[in-house]
Amino acid sequence: MTFEFKGEDFTSLIRKNEYKIIKRGTSGINENDNFKRLLASLKTYQNNHPVTGFLAILIDYGEIENLYEKIIDNINIQLGTVRLATNNHIIVDRNFDVILSERKLLTNGNDVRRIYTEISNEYCVFHISNQGVHYFIYGYDVGDSIFYSSADQDRFNKLKDINQIDELIHEYQINLRQRNTYSKFFVPNSGKIALHRILRDNDTTVLSIEDFLEDNKQLLNNKPEDIFREDLRIFLVNKLQGSFLGKEYILENFRRLDIFIRDNFGELYLIEVKWIGLSIHAKGDNFGICYQQRDISPDAVIQSIEYIKELYETNQKIKIGFLAVFDAQSNKSEKDSCENFDMSQLSDDLKLYSAQFNKFPDLRVENLNPR
């Protein structure tokens, strides 16, 4: 595969050996304050602008060390130009002025990754997409992207079979890092400022407004389970083969199932949605419900298996029941919410159905850039 920019053979750029003095690892460019500032600026741009397709930005390591102090201003200017809106591979200098740019059609993600990895021995490569900002330095790639080309993402986005639901949940976890996704779960700053004023007037907080906003960055909207459930349901509707039986499915005993799916074989799958964290009160004048990990295990596991049992006993073709837990705690535990679950906590009649139960890894939700 050739990879050439107008006016210069890209292979020659790879072979250049002008910058070899930076060591790899923790002493490398990724620990440099200018690198962190550039990365943060690109992430800010990605968070605040709709990004379609893919954009690769290359910058010499030496240029990063001499980065322009107000680089974010030039990033916003340059990435807003027609030239860069129509090209997807650019080389920039310390001021984020464009040295070279070209539009390349790259369809094989594995080839793209190999190219960027090789180039990164000479140039730092920032790969920007709607998934976030992925970067390549010194022959390594770092970040959360799972696609490196539009073609790969289009292929992946085709409706998947239920046996690929683990892949979809992994994709959804990445999707939760996008601002337009996670922001809907949390109380906006305006609501937290109003809450702080009420609590201060009632002498129930002594925190300054700045400290209050920081301490309650993860404060969830009232009844967040409805928002979590609907966001996950809509994501799966657009990604998964099968039919979704209403926003909530009601059992014969009037218990409600959060997400209920019938696949192409007529077999049924349920997803029970729970959450961990702190929500605001319905009136907005106080804190509301707070759930912790101990509220999930064993109760949520038992509840999910009870649903499986009831569906089976009413002759429903239930295959698997899943438990999805959204973790929005301020201080997240490294352990999964059900890591310490013990099968001995199940009654004998529920143990018969435990093989049809599956729990997704906790879905970590973080208010990365509060509005």
Salt bridges, closest charged atoms under 4 A:
GLU8 OE2 - LYS16 NZ 3.38
GLU31 OE1 - LYS36 NZ 3.79
GLU63 OE2 - ARG94 NH2 2.72
ASP111 OD1 - ARG114 NH2 2.26
GLU122 OE2 - LYS20 NZ 3.44
ASP141 OD1 - ARG113 NH2 2.63
ASP141 OD2 - HIS134 NE2 3.00
ASP144 OD1 - ARG177 NH1 3.13
ASP152 OD1 - ARG155 NH2 2.19
GLU167 OE1 - LYS160 NZ 3.76
GLU171 OE2 - LYS239 NZ 2.94
ASP201 OD1 - ARG200 NE 3.68
ASP226 OD1 - ARG229 NH1 3.28
GLU230 OE2 - ARG233 NH2 2.71
GLU230 OE2 - LYS247 NZ 3.96
ASP231 OD1 - LYS184 NZ 2.98
GLU248 OE2 - ARG229 NH1 3.30
GLU248 OE1 - ARG256 NH1 3.37
ASP258 OD1 - ARG229 NH1 3.98
GLU272 OE2 - LYS274 NZ 3.40
ASP285 OD1 - HIS281 ND1 3.92
GLU306 OE1 - ARG255 NH2 3.13
GLU313 OE2 - LYS309 NZ 3.00
ASP327 OD2 - ARG364 NH1 2.67
ASP336 OD2 - LYS359 NZ 2.96
ASP348 OD1 - LYS351 NZ 3.88
ASP349 OD2 - LYS309 NZ 3.91
ASP362 OD1 - LYS359 NZ 2.68
